[in-house]
Amino acid sequence: MESSLQSRSMGSRRSWLRRLSRVLELAEQVLDERVAKPLLAEDFEHNLAFRWESYGTRGRLVPIEDPDLFDLDDLLGVEGPIGRLVANAEQFVAGHPANNVLLYGDRGTGKSSAVKGLLGRLGGRGLRVVEVHKDDLFDLPRVLAALRGVPYRFLLFCDDLSFDAGESRYRELKAALEGSLVAPPENVRIVATSNRRHLVSESNADNREAHLDSSGELRMGESVDEKLALSDRFGLVLGFYGFDQETYLSIVEHYVRKAGVQSDWSSLRTAALRWALDRSSRSGRVARQFADDVAGREGLARSRSSGAPPRHPTPSGSSTRVS
């Protein structure tokens, strides 16, 4: 009796394992088909932005249906680098020579927003942006292959990029910029943002390798040369620096007026300075956050005084973005 029960239990277990194995095979087949399916021409026509998604040893381009665009006219205090970035992008879109770009500098000064703003200005002329995360840099050869020959101009956007000593992912980026035997597609350029000018972390030990050569010239060590080699391959390197007090206040005033804030500017000025002091930063991001806070408090006060019902959350199926 007991032997019969054990036999039935083992048979049931084997049957269950066979069914599970079949389900896993079907799931893998569906996933492979989904990943391998290339985007159609209309996908590039109707979408401005994409992201690269990795699946093990595979990957695919995924359209971003509601990209976070930005108005370049809202980027105050960085007109110099913005002008050079836009000019380079216009050259690229027009089919003329253009450089890969590194935007570096203080946090919150508009580096990422500048790249997003290019879409709003040049998307109608064929510019598209593909976001590639740092963890997916090993897939860069596959990303470039997927975009080669597509009749649009693509910026590969690597945001907030930096590498610690010992990381190897930057080598794929270095090869994509320059150095691979495979020529990069003529319709693709790379734009990266970083808080670091040289992307790869530097240490005091690197400086110990510096030495004077036989002619008396100072030579940096191999470690430093290796770290500088990556940023040197960006043809256009643009710095975004922190703002002085008056520039910060002019940005605050721009945002509060754009938001329709009614409060007197003299009182807002003091509050804006205190807001920046609390955050230990005077940046465009901090200015926009202050303007959002003031506009929100004013709007709530008006709603309460008028007896208007509160605004309900956005219904399911749509989204609200907060920059």
C-alpha positions as CSV (number, residue, x, y, z in Angstrom):
1,M,0.0,0.0,0.0
2,E,2.7,2.4,1.0
3,S,4.8,1.5,-2.0
4,S,1.8,2.2,-4.3
5,L,1.3,5.6,-2.7
6,Q,5.0,6.5,-3.2
7,S,4.9,5.4,-6.8
8,R,1.8,7.5,-7.5
9,S,3.5,10.5,-5.8
10,M,6.7,10.2,-7.8
11,G,4.7,9.8,-11.0
12,S,2.7,13.0,-10.2
13,R,5.9,14.9,-9.4
14,R,7.5,13.9,-12.7
15,S,4.3,14.9,-14.6
16,W,4.3,18.3,-12.8
17,L,8.0,18.8,-13.6
18,R,7.4,18.0,-17.3
19,R,4.5,20.5,-17.4
20,L,6.7,23.1,-15.7
21,S,9.5,22.5,-18.1
22,R,7.1,23.0,-21.0
23,V,5.8,26.2,-19.6
24,L,9.3,27.5,-19.1
25,E,10.2,26.6,-22.7
26,L,7.2,28.5,-24.0
27,A,8.0,31.5,-21.9
28,E,11.5,31.5,-23.2
29,Q,10.3,31.3,-26.7
30,V,7.8,34.2,-26.2
31,L,10.6,36.3,-24.6
32,D,13.0,35.6,-27.4
33,E,10.5,36.5,-30.0
34,R,9.6,39.7,-28.1
35,V,13.2,40.8,-27.7
36,A,14.3,39.9,-31.2
37,K,11.4,41.7,-32.9
38,P,12.9,44.8,-34.5
39,L,11.1,48.2,-34.4
40,L,9.2,49.2,-37.5
41,A,9.7,52.4,-39.5
42,E,6.5,53.9,-37.9
43,D,7.9,53.3,-34.4
44,F,10.7,55.7,-35.2
45,E,8.3,58.1,-36.9
46,H,5.8,58.4,-34.0
47,N,8.3,58.3,-31.1
48,L,11.0,60.7,-30.2
49,A,12.7,58.8,-27.4
50,F,13.6,55.2,-26.8
51,R,15.5,53.2,-24.1
52,W,17.6,50.1,-24.4
53,E,16.4,47.2,-22.3
54,S,18.7,44.2,-21.7
55,Y,17.5,40.6,-21.3
56,G,20.4,38.4,-20.4
57,T,22.6,38.2,-23.5
58,R,19.9,40.0,-25.6
59,G,18.3,43.4,-25.7
60,R,15.9,45.6,-27.6
61,L,14.9,49.2,-28.2
62,V,11.7,50.2,-26.4
63,P,9.7,53.4,-27.3
64,I,9.1,55.9,-24.6
65,E,5.6,57.0,-25.3
66,D,5.6,60.1,-23.1
67,P,9.1,61.5,-22.9
68,D,10.1,64.1,-20.4
69,L,10.8,67.0,-22.7
70,F,12.2,70.3,-21.5
71,D,12.1,73.9,-22.9
72,L,15.6,75.0,-23.5
73,D,14.5,78.6,-23.0
74,D,14.0,77.7,-19.3
75,L,17.7,77.0,-18.9
76,L,19.1,80.3,-17.7
77,G,22.7,81.0,-16.6
78,V,24.1,78.3,-19.0
79,E,23.5,80.0,-22.3
80,G,27.1,79.5,-23.5
81,P,27.2,75.7,-23.3
82,I,23.6,75.4,-24.4
83,G,24.4,77.4,-27.5
84,R,27.3,75.1,-28.4
85,L,25.3,72.0,-27.7
86,V,22.4,73.1,-29.9
87,A,24.8,74.1,-32.7
88,N,26.5,70.7,-32.6
89,A,23.1,69.0,-32.7
90,E,21.9,71.1,-35.6
91,Q,25.0,70.2,-37.6
92,F,24.3,66.5,-36.8
93,V,20.7,66.6,-37.8
94,A,21.6,68.4,-41.1
95,G,23.9,65.6,-42.0
96,H,27.2,67.6,-41.4
97,P,30.1,66.5,-39.2
98,A,29.3,66.7,-35.5
99,N,31.0,65.6,-32.3
100,N,30.1,63.3,-29.4
101,V,29.4,65.4,-26.4
102,L,30.3,65.3,-22.7
103,L,28.3,67.6,-20.4
104,Y,29.9,67.8,-16.9
105,G,29.6,70.0,-13.9
106,D,27.7,70.8,-10.7
107,R,24.5,68.9,-9.9
108,G,21.2,70.5,-10.8
109,T,22.6,73.0,-13.4
110,G,20.7,71.6,-16.4
111,K,22.9,69.0,-18.0
112,S,20.2,66.3,-18.4
113,S,17.5,68.9,-19.1
114,A,19.6,70.3,-22.0
115,V,19.7,66.9,-23.7
116,K,15.9,66.5,-23.2
117,G,15.4,70.0,-24.6
118,L,17.1,69.0,-27.9
119,L,14.2,66.7,-28.6
120,G,11.6,69.4,-28.3
121,R,13.6,71.7,-30.6
122,L,14.9,69.2,-33.2
123,G,12.6,66.2,-32.9
124,G,10.6,67.4,-35.9
125,R,13.7,67.5,-38.0
126,G,14.5,63.8,-37.4
127,L,16.4,63.8,-34.1
128,R,15.8,60.9,-31.8
129,V,17.2,60.0,-28.3
130,V,18.1,56.5,-27.1
131,E,18.7,56.2,-23.3
132,V,21.4,53.7,-22.4
133,H,22.0,53.0,-18.7
134,K,25.5,52.6,-17.4
135,D,24.7,48.9,-16.6
136,D,23.9,48.3,-20.2
137,L,27.2,49.7,-21.7
138,F,28.3,46.2,-22.5
139,D,25.4,46.2,-25.0
140,L,26.7,49.2,-26.9
141,P,27.8,47.2,-30.0
142,R,24.2,45.7,-30.2
143,V,22.7,49.2,-29.7
144,L,24.8,50.6,-32.5
145,A,23.9,47.7,-34.8
146,A,20.2,48.2,-34.2
147,L,20.4,51.9,-35.2
148,R,22.7,51.5,-38.2
149,G,21.0,52.4,-41.4
150,V,17.7,53.7,-39.8
151,P,16.8,57.0,-41.5
152,Y,16.8,59.2,-38.4
153,R,19.6,60.8,-36.4
154,F,20.1,59.3,-32.9
155,L,21.7,60.6,-29.8
156,L,22.7,57.8,-27.4
157,F,22.1,59.4,-24.0
158,C,24.1,58.2,-21.0
159,D,23.0,60.1,-18.0
160,D,24.9,60.7,-14.7
161,L,27.9,58.7,-15.9
162,S,30.9,58.0,-13.8
163,F,33.2,55.0,-13.2
164,D,35.1,53.8,-10.2
165,A,38.6,52.4,-10.4
166,G,38.5,48.9,-11.5
167,E,35.3,49.1,-13.5
168,S,35.5,47.7,-17.0
169,R,32.3,49.0,-18.6
170,Y,33.8,52.2,-19.7
171,R,36.0,50.3,-22.2
172,E,32.9,49.6,-24.3
173,L,32.1,53.3,-24.3
174,K,35.7,54.2,-25.2
175,A,35.6,51.8,-28.1
176,A,32.2,53.1,-29.3
177,L,33.6,56.7,-29.2
178,E,36.8,55.8,-31.0
179,G,39.1,52.9,-31.2
180,S,37.1,50.0,-32.5
181,L,37.8,48.5,-35.9
182,V,34.0,48.7,-36.6
183,A,33.2,52.3,-37.7
184,P,30.4,53.8,-35.7
185,P,27.1,54.5,-37.6
186,E,27.1,57.9,-39.2
187,N,23.6,58.5,-37.9
188,V,24.6,58.1,-34.2
189,R,26.4,60.3,-31.7
190,I,26.9,59.8,-28.0
191,V,25.9,62.4,-25.4
192,A,26.9,61.8,-21.7
193,T,26.4,63.8,-18.6
194,S,28.5,63.5,-15.5
195,N,29.5,65.4,-12.3
196,R,33.1,64.4,-13.1
197,R,35.1,66.1,-15.8
198,H,37.2,62.9,-16.5
199,L,34.4,60.3,-15.8
200,V,36.8,57.9,-14.1
201,S,37.6,58.4,-10.4
202,E,41.0,59.7,-9.6
203,S,43.2,59.2,-6.5
204,N,46.3,60.6,-4.9
205,A,48.1,57.4,-5.9
206,D,47.7,58.4,-9.6
207,N,49.8,61.5,-9.0
208,R,52.7,59.5,-7.7
209,E,53.2,58.0,-11.1
210,A,54.0,61.5,-12.6
211,H,57.7,61.9,-13.5
212,L,60.1,64.0,-15.5
213,D,61.4,62.5,-18.7
214,S,64.9,62.7,-20.0
215,S,64.2,66.2,-21.5
216,G,62.8,67.5,-18.2
217,E,59.2,67.5,-19.3
218,L,56.5,66.4,-16.8
219,R,54.9,63.1,-17.8
220,M,51.7,61.7,-16.2
221,G,51.6,58.0,-15.3
222,E,49.8,55.3,-17.2
223,S,46.9,55.2,-14.8
224,V,46.2,58.9,-15.4
225,D,46.6,58.5,-19.1
226,E,44.1,55.6,-19.1
227,K,41.6,57.7,-17.2
228,L,41.9,60.8,-19.3
229,A,41.6,58.7,-22.5
230,L,37.9,58.3,-22.1
231,S,36.9,61.9,-21.7
232,D,39.4,62.9,-24.4
233,R,37.4,61.0,-27.0
234,F,34.4,63.3,-26.6
235,G,35.0,66.0,-29.2
236,L,32.9,68.6,-27.4
237,V,33.2,68.9,-23.6
238,L,31.0,71.5,-22.0
239,G,31.1,72.6,-18.4
240,F,27.9,73.5,-16.4
241,Y,28.9,75.4,-13.3
242,G,27.2,76.6,-10.1
243,F,25.4,80.0,-10.2
244,D,26.1,83.1,-8.2
245,Q,23.3,84.6,-6.1
246,E,22.0,87.0,-8.7
247,T,21.8,84.4,-11.4
248,Y,20.0,82.0,-9.1
249,L,17.5,84.7,-8.2
250,S,16.9,85.5,-11.8
251,I,16.1,81.8,-12.5
252,V,13.8,81.7,-9.5
253,E,12.0,84.8,-10.8
254,H,11.6,83.3,-14.3
255,Y,10.0,80.1,-12.9
256,V,7.7,81.8,-10.4
257,R,6.4,84.2,-13.1
258,K,6.0,81.3,-15.5
259,A,4.0,79.5,-12.9
260,G,1.7,82.4,-12.4
261,V,2.7,83.1,-8.8
262,Q,1.1,86.3,-7.5
263,S,3.2,87.0,-4.4
264,D,5.4,90.1,-4.3
265,W,8.9,89.5,-5.5
266,S,10.6,91.2,-2.6
267,S,9.2,88.7,-0.2
268,L,9.9,85.8,-2.5
269,R,13.5,86.9,-2.9
270,T,14.3,86.4,0.8
271,A,12.4,83.1,0.8
272,A,14.3,81.8,-2.2
273,L,17.6,82.6,-0.6
274,R,16.6,80.7,2.5
275,W,15.4,77.8,0.4
276,A,18.8,77.6,-1.3
277,L,20.6,77.9,2.0
278,D,18.7,75.0,3.4
279,R,19.7,72.8,0.4
280,S,23.3,74.1,0.3
281,S,22.9,74.7,-3.4
282,R,22.1,77.5,-5.8
283,S,21.1,75.7,-9.0
284,G,18.3,75.7,-11.6
285,R,16.9,72.5,-10.1
286,V,16.6,74.2,-6.6
287,A,15.1,77.3,-8.2
288,R,12.5,75.2,-10.0
289,Q,11.7,73.3,-6.8
290,F,11.2,76.6,-4.9
291,A,8.9,77.9,-7.6
292,D,6.8,74.6,-7.5
293,D,6.5,74.9,-3.8
294,V,5.3,78.5,-3.9
295,A,2.9,77.9,-6.8
296,G,1.5,74.9,-5.0
297,R,0.9,76.7,-1.7
298,E,-0.7,79.7,-3.5
299,G,-2.9,77.4,-5.5
300,L,-4.0,75.5,-2.4
301,A,-4.8,78.7,-0.6
302,R,-6.9,80.0,-3.5
303,S,-8.8,76.7,-3.7
304,R,-9.6,76.9,0.0
305,S,-10.7,80.5,-0.1
306,S,-13.0,79.9,-3.1
307,G,-14.5,76.7,-1.7
308,A,-13.5,74.8,-4.8
309,P,-13.3,71.0,-4.5
310,P,-9.8,69.5,-4.4
311,R,-8.2,68.3,-7.6
312,H,-8.2,64.5,-7.7
313,P,-5.3,62.3,-8.8
314,T,-4.9,61.6,-12.5
315,P,-7.1,58.7,-13.6
316,S,-5.6,55.3,-14.3
317,G,-4.1,55.1,-17.8
318,S,-2.5,58.6,-17.8
319,S,0.4,60.0,-16.0
320,T,1.5,63.2,-14.4
321,R,5.2,64.1,-14.6
322,V,7.1,66.1,-12.0
323,S,10.5,67.3,-13.1
